[in-house]
Amino acid sequence: MTTAPVLDPGTTTQDPTGRMRLPQATALIVGTIIGVGIFNLPGSLAAYGPISLVAMGLTTVGALALALMFAMMSRRLPADGGPYAYARAAFGNATGFSNAWLYWITAWAGNAAIVVGWVFYVQFFLAEYWDVAWSITIAGVAIDLWSIGLCLLGLWLPAVINLSGMRSMASFQLWTSIIKFVPLAIMSTIGLFYISTANFEPFNVSGEPTIAAIGGAMALCLFSYLGVETASVAAARVDNPDRNVPRATMIGTVAAAVVYLLSLVAVFGIVGSTGLAESQAPFSTAFGDIWGGWASQAAAGAVIVSGFGALVGWTMICAEMPLAAAKDGVFPRRFAELSSRNMPAFGIVMSTVLASVVMVLSFIGSTGYDVFNILVYMSGITAAIPYAFSALAQIKWRIADRRALQTPRFVRDVVVALIALVFSALFIWYSRMTGEPFLKEYAPFIMAGVAFVAGIPVYLMQKGRMEEPQPVPEYR
């Protein structure tokens, strides 16, 4: 592998075709937000019932607040790294490292969750033609080798696409984002006419109090919105980032929010909580209930493309965050080295290795939605903390602006940041496997904690090499 210095985000010497313009940056947002999370979400939420629709509505408010906050902050500080860059600029290198490490965990653990959900639809699609089951039992623990093998394929093919170069990755994102919108758009429009109101009763099937049920469902819903910040994370790869990053962030998030809310209402209304709990591929089940088997298979095919596109996008983000941190001396320099195709190959490969490991570990003794939910909660925890620190950074800067008599839009910015902060805290609080034995209930926290502690030696090694954060630009 040959190495080259990483281009500064502000440089104009790079060929513009190697950067993402507004359509590609918006596709990155859409492609990373809409992966397989929303397509598997009805199955995960079936344990709560239609009350999950309230949770999704509230989560959407939080996601839009986060998107608006990141859009505003990216205008002020259009630096690659997104949440990491904001936390470091506001609170110093130690906080910056913690947020970069946590967000990196989010990226590769989230990829592990996406690929597990992706495999649900791959297996559903293949079952029509080739029904395979291959598992082994070791020391009384069942291990699903067939699912693990498909997951590994789903992780490493996107890595190969990213290693091939930025133009290939951006083009792939654009076309898969278009394809993935088709089943959501159909379900959000035509699907609404096939709703049975009887399927919305009982409203809460979890047996938990209303607030607890909504909170637990919200933590699952958050995973479907992870990605609102990805354009700011990859700002160095975006042409004219101070203009295109905010626009892409808001356009992509609003588009996803509309189809999310409407399609989730339709799927619950068509299939019902009981049917969703028994379904491996909820959207395929809904399409099948309306039009039959051919529609079910077509929906599964579209979701497979959608999930694969999300895996390609998140694999890039897995490498972009440590690349940004390495340029500041916060992460090891190896993460900043670029291949002959101008891609951070070490970060791509290392992140894919970690995603593969955590995916395999999650499958040991668990199957189906248990594996998916554990990984969803884990990545939600490690994402919500950087989100919260970004909100705190915005509040800190705007208070300083007010003291300096730079007060335009002060109330709006602070209120949006406070909403983002509250929702981030709620996502962390409810990210546990409620109703399970203690170790399984807190498995997401345990896994996130172990992954975070693993970063301490890296921090100690890099501490003396970290550059001081640059002053935050004035409000504009």
C-alpha positions in Angstrom: 0.0 0.0 0.0 1.4 3.4 -0.9 0.7 6.3 1.3 0.1 10.0 0.7 -0.8 12.9 2.9 -4.5 13.5 3.6 -5.9 16.5 1.8 -7.0 19.4 3.9 -10.8 19.9 3.8 -10.4 23.4 2.4 -8.1 22.5 -0.5 -9.2 22.9 -4.1 -6.4 21.0 -5.7 -8.2 17.7 -5.7 -10.2 16.7 -8.8 -13.8 17.8 -8.2 -15.0 14.4 -9.5 -13.3 12.8 -6.5 -15.6 14.7 -4.2 -19.3 14.4 -3.4 -21.5 17.2 -4.7 -24.9 17.9 -3.3 -26.7 14.8 -4.9 -24.0 12.4 -3.8 -23.8 14.0 -0.3 -27.6 13.8 0.0 -27.4 10.2 -1.2 -24.9 9.5 1.5 -27.3 10.8 4.2 -30.2 8.8 2.7 -28.1 5.8 2.1 -26.8 5.6 5.7 -30.1 6.5 7.4 -32.2 4.1 5.2 -30.3 0.8 5.5 -32.2 -2.1 6.8 -33.1 -0.6 10.2 -36.5 0.7 9.1 -37.2 -2.6 7.2 -36.5 -4.7 10.2 -37.9 -2.2 12.8 -41.5 -3.4 12.7 -40.3 -6.9 13.8 -38.3 -5.5 16.6 -41.1 -3.2 17.7 -43.8 -5.9 17.6 -43.1 -6.7 21.3 -44.4 -3.2 22.1 -47.2 -3.0 19.6 -48.7 0.0 17.8 -47.6 2.3 20.7 -44.3 2.2 18.8 -45.8 4.6 16.3 -45.8 7.2 19.1 -42.2 6.4 19.9 -41.3 6.8 16.2 -43.0 10.2 16.1 -41.0 11.4 19.1 -37.8 9.9 17.8 -38.4 11.7 14.5 -38.6 15.0 16.4 -35.3 14.2 18.1 -33.7 13.2 14.7 -34.8 16.4 13.0 -33.4 18.4 15.9 -30.1 16.5 15.6 -30.1 17.1 11.8 -30.9 20.8 12.2 -28.2 21.1 14.8 -25.5 19.4 12.7 -26.5 21.5 9.7 -26.0 24.7 11.7 -22.8 23.5 13.3 -21.3 22.4 10.0 -21.7 25.9 8.6 -19.7 27.2 11.4 -17.1 24.4 11.6 -17.1 22.5 8.3 -14.4 20.2 9.4 -14.3 16.5 8.7 -15.1 14.3 11.7 -18.5 15.9 12.5 -19.4 15.1 16.2 -15.8 14.3 17.0 -14.6 17.7 15.6 -17.3 19.6 17.5 -16.5 17.9 20.9 -12.8 18.4 20.5 -13.1 22.0 19.5 -15.4 22.7 22.5 -13.9 20.6 25.2 -10.4 19.6 24.3 -8.5 16.5 23.1 -9.5 14.1 25.9 -13.2 14.6 25.2 -12.5 14.7 21.4 -10.8 11.3 21.6 -13.6 9.8 23.7 -16.2 11.0 21.2 -14.1 9.8 18.2 -13.6 6.4 19.8 -17.3 6.1 20.7 -18.5 7.2 17.2 -16.0 4.8 15.6 -17.6 2.0 17.7 -21.0 3.2 16.5 -19.9 2.9 12.9 -18.5 -0.6 12.9 -21.0 -2.0 15.5 -23.8 -0.4 13.5 -22.4 -2.1 10.4 -22.6 -5.4 12.3 -26.3 -4.7 13.1 -27.1 -3.6 9.5 -25.6 -6.8 8.1 -27.6 -9.0 10.5 -30.8 -7.3 9.5 -29.7 -7.5 5.8 -29.3 -11.3 6.2 -32.9 -11.7 7.4 -34.0 -10.5 3.9 -31.3 -12.4 2.0 -32.5 -15.6 3.7 -36.1 -14.8 3.1 -35.3 -14.2 -0.6 -33.2 -17.3 -1.0 -35.7 -19.5 0.8 -37.9 -19.4 -2.3 -35.2 -21.1 -4.3 -32.6 -22.5 -2.0 -33.5 -23.2 1.7 -30.3 -23.7 3.6 -29.7 -24.3 7.3 -26.2 -24.9 8.6 -25.3 -24.7 12.2 -23.1 -26.4 14.8 -23.3 -26.9 18.5 -20.2 -26.3 20.7 -20.4 -27.0 24.4 -24.2 -26.9 24.2 -24.2 -23.5 22.4 -25.8 -23.3 19.0 -23.9 -21.3 16.3 -25.7 -20.4 13.0 -22.8 -20.8 10.5 -25.0 -20.1 7.5 -26.1 -16.7 8.8 -22.6 -15.9 9.9 -21.2 -16.7 6.5 -23.7 -14.5 4.7 -23.0 -11.7 7.2 -19.2 -11.9 6.5 -20.0 -11.6 2.8 -22.2 -8.6 3.4 -19.4 -6.9 5.4 -16.4 -7.6 3.2 -17.9 -6.8 -0.3 -18.7 -3.2 0.8 -15.1 -3.0 2.1 -13.8 -4.0 -1.4 -16.0 -1.4 -3.1 -14.7 1.3 -0.8 -11.1 0.3 -1.3 -11.7 0.7 -5.1 -12.0 4.4 -4.8 -14.3 7.3 -3.9 -16.0 7.7 -7.3 -17.1 4.0 -7.3 -18.4 4.4 -3.7 -20.3 7.7 -4.4 -21.9 6.3 -7.6 -23.0 3.1 -5.8 -24.5 5.2 -3.0 -26.5 7.3 -5.4 -28.1 4.4 -7.3 -28.8 2.2 -4.3 -30.4 5.2 -2.5 -32.9 5.6 -5.4 -33.7 1.9 -5.4 -34.2 1.7 -1.6 -36.8 4.5 -1.8 -39.1 2.5 -4.0 -40.6 0.0 -1.4 -40.8 2.8 1.2 -42.6 5.1 -1.2 -45.0 2.4 -2.2 -45.8 1.5 1.3 -46.1 5.1 2.4 -48.7 5.8 -0.3 -50.5 2.8 -1.7 -50.0 0.7 1.4 -52.0 3.2 3.5 -55.2 2.1 1.6 -54.8 -1.5 2.9 -54.7 -0.7 6.6 -57.1 -2.4 9.0 -57.8 -0.4 12.1 -58.3 -3.6 14.1 -54.5 -4.2 13.8 -53.9 -1.2 16.0 -55.4 -2.9 19.0 -54.3 -3.6 21.6 -52.2 -0.4 21.5 -49.6 -1.5 24.0 -48.8 -5.3 24.0 -45.6 -5.0 26.0 -47.2 -5.3 29.5 -45.0 -2.3 30.5 -46.3 1.1 31.6 -47.0 3.5 28.7 -43.9 5.7 29.3 -41.6 2.8 29.7 -43.0 1.1 26.5 -42.5 4.3 24.5 -39.0 4.8 25.8 -38.0 1.3 25.0 -39.4 1.5 21.5 -37.7 4.9 21.0 -34.3 3.4 21.7 -34.9 0.9 18.9 -36.2 3.6 16.6 -33.0 5.7 17.0 -31.0 3.1 15.1 -33.2 3.8 12.0 -32.0 7.5 12.1 -28.3 6.9 12.7 -26.6 8.7 9.8 -28.0 12.2 10.1 -24.5 13.3 10.8 -22.6 11.4 8.1 -22.2 14.3 5.7 -20.5 16.3 8.4 -18.3 13.3 9.3 -17.2 13.1 5.7 -16.9 16.8 5.1 -13.4 16.5 3.6 -15.0 14.4 0.8 -17.7 16.9 0.0 -17.4 19.7 -2.5 -18.1 23.1 -1.0 -18.8 21.6 2.4 -20.0 24.7 4.2 -22.9 24.9 1.7 -23.5 21.3 0.7 -23.2 19.5 4.0 -26.0 21.5 5.7 -28.3 21.1 2.7 -27.6 17.4 2.3 -28.2 16.8 6.0 -31.6 18.5 6.1 -32.9 17.2 2.7 -31.8 13.6 3.4 -33.2 13.5 7.0 -36.6 15.1 6.1 -37.0 12.7 3.1 -36.3 9.7 5.3 -38.5 11.0 8.1 -41.6 11.3 5.9 -41.4 7.8 4.4 -40.4 6.3 7.8 -43.5 7.5 9.6 -46.0 6.7 6.8 -44.5 3.3 6.0 -44.4 2.2 9.6 -48.1 3.1 10.1 -48.9 1.1 7.0 -47.0 -2.0 8.0 -48.5 -2.1 11.5 -51.9 -1.5 10.0 -51.5 -4.2 7.3 -49.8 -7.0 9.3 -50.5 -6.3 13.0 -48.3 -6.9 16.0 -48.8 -10.7 16.1 -47.9 -11.1 12.4 -44.9 -8.9 12.7 -43.6 -10.8 15.7 -43.6 -14.0 13.6 -42.1 -12.4 10.5 -38.5 -12.6 9.5 -38.9 -9.9 6.9 -41.7 -7.5 7.9 -41.9 -5.4 4.8 -41.9 -8.4 2.5 -44.8 -9.8 4.7 -46.7 -6.6 4.2 -46.2 -6.5 0.5 -47.2 -10.2 0.3 -50.4 -9.6 2.2 -51.4 -6.9 -0.4 -50.2 -8.4 -3.7 -49.0 -11.9 -3.0 -45.7 -13.8 -3.2 -44.2 -12.0 -6.2 -44.5 -8.7 -4.4 -43.0 -10.2 -1.3 -40.0 -11.4 -3.2 -39.6 -8.0 -5.0 -39.7 -6.1 -1.7 -37.0 -8.5 -0.3 -34.8 -7.8 -3.3 -35.2 -4.1 -2.9 -34.3 -4.3 0.8 -31.3 -6.4 0.0 -30.1 -3.6 -2.3 -30.9 -1.0 0.3 -29.0 -2.8 3.0 -26.0 -3.3 0.8 -25.9 0.4 -0.1 -26.0 1.3 3.6 -23.2 -1.1 4.3 -21.1 0.6 1.6 -21.8 4.0 3.0 -21.2 3.1 6.7 -18.0 1.3 5.7 -16.7 4.7 4.4 -17.8 6.4 7.6 -16.0 3.7 9.6 -12.8 5.0 8.1 -13.5 8.7 7.8 -13.9 9.3 11.5 -10.6 7.8 12.6 -9.0 9.5 9.5 -10.1 12.9 10.7 -8.9 12.1 14.3 -5.5 10.8 13.0 -4.9 14.0 11.1 -5.1 15.8 14.5 -2.9 13.3 16.2 -5.8 12.0 18.2 -5.8 8.5 16.6 -2.7 6.6 15.4 -1.2 8.0 12.3 -1.8 4.7 10.4 -5.5 5.7 10.1 -4.5 8.8 8.1 -2.6 6.9 5.4 -4.2 6.8 2.0 -3.9 4.1 -0.5 -3.0 4.6 -4.2 -6.8 5.1 -4.8 -6.9 7.9 -2.2 -8.8 5.8 0.4 -8.0 5.2 4.1 -7.4 1.5 3.5 -6.2 0.7 7.1 -9.4 2.2 8.6 -11.6 0.4 6.2 -10.0 -3.0 6.8 -9.7 -2.6 10.6 -13.3 -1.5 11.0 -14.6 -4.4 8.9 -12.5 -6.8 11.0 -14.1 -5.4 14.2 -17.6 -5.5 12.8 -17.0 -9.1 11.8 -15.8 -10.1 15.3 -18.7 -8.4 17.2 -21.2 -9.9 14.7 -19.8 -13.4 15.3 -19.8 -13.0 19.1 -23.4 -11.7 19.0 -24.5 -14.9 17.2 -23.1 -17.2 19.8 -26.1 -18.5 21.7 -28.5 -16.0 20.1 -30.5 -15.9 16.9 -32.7 -13.5 14.8 -33.9 -10.4 16.4 -32.1 -10.9 19.7 -28.8 -10.5 17.8 -30.1 -7.5 15.8 -31.5 -5.8 18.9 -28.4 -6.2 21.0 -26.3 -4.6 18.3 -28.9 -1.9 17.7 -28.9 -0.9 21.3 -25.1 -1.0 21.5 -24.6 1.3 18.5 -27.4 3.6 19.8 -25.5 4.1 23.1 -22.2 4.8 21.5 -23.9 7.2 19.0 -26.0 9.1 21.5 -23.0 10.1 23.6 -21.3 12.0 20.8 -24.7 13.5 19.8 -25.1 14.8 23.4 -21.6 16.3 23.4 -22.3 18.0 20.0 -25.4 19.5 21.6 -23.4 20.7 24.6 -20.8 22.2 22.3 -23.5 24.1 20.4 -24.9 25.4 23.7 -21.5 26.5 25.0 -20.6 28.3 21.8 -23.9 30.1 21.5 -23.7 31.3 25.1 -20.2 32.6 24.4 -21.6 34.3 21.2 -24.3 36.0 23.3 -21.7 37.4 25.7 -19.9 38.7 22.6 -23.2 40.3 21.4 -23.5 37.9 18.5 -27.1 37.0 19.2 -28.9 36.2 15.8 -31.0 33.1 16.1 -29.8 32.5 19.6 -33.1 31.1 21.0 -33.6 28.8 18.0 -30.1 27.3 18.2 -30.2 26.7 21.9 -33.7 25.2 21.9 -32.7 22.8 19.1 -29.6 21.8 20.9 -31.5 21.3 24.2 -34.0 19.0 22.4 -31.1 17.0 20.8 -29.5 16.7 24.3 -32.7 15.5 26.0 -33.3 12.9 23.3 -29.7 11.7 23.4 -30.0 11.1 27.1 -33.3 9.3 26.7 -31.8 7.0 24.0 -29.0 6.0 26.3 -31.3 5.4 29.3 -33.7 3.1 27.4 -31.1 1.1 25.4 -31.4 -2.2 27.3 -33.1 -5.5 26.7 -36.0 -4.9 29.1 -37.5 -8.0 30.6 -34.5 -10.2 30.0 -32.1 -11.7 32.7 -29.7 -9.1 34.1 -26.7 -10.0 31.9 -28.8 -10.1 28.7 -30.7 -6.9 29.6 -27.5 -4.9 30.0 -25.6 -6.7 27.3 -25.6 -3.6 25.1 -24.1 -1.5 27.9 -21.5 -4.2 28.7 -20.4 -4.6 25.1 -20.3 -0.8 24.6 -18.3 -0.4 27.9 -15.8 -3.1 27.0 -15.3 -1.5 23.5 -14.8 1.9 25.1 -12.3 0.7 27.7 -10.3 -0.9 24.9 -9.6 2.6 23.7 -7.8 3.7 26.9 -4.4 2.3 25.9 -4.7 4.1 22.5 -5.5 7.4 24.2 -2.4 7.0 26.5 -0.2 6.2 23.5 -1.5 9.2 21.5 -1.8 11.8 24.4 1.6 13.4 23.8 1.1 13.6 20.0 -2.3 15.4 19.9 -2.3 18.8 18.3 -4.2 21.6 20.1 -7.7 22.3 18.7 -7.9 25.4 16.5 -10.1 28.3 17.8 -13.8 28.0 16.9 -14.7 30.4 14.1 -17.1 33.3 14.9 -20.8 32.8 14.5 -22.1 33.4 11.0 
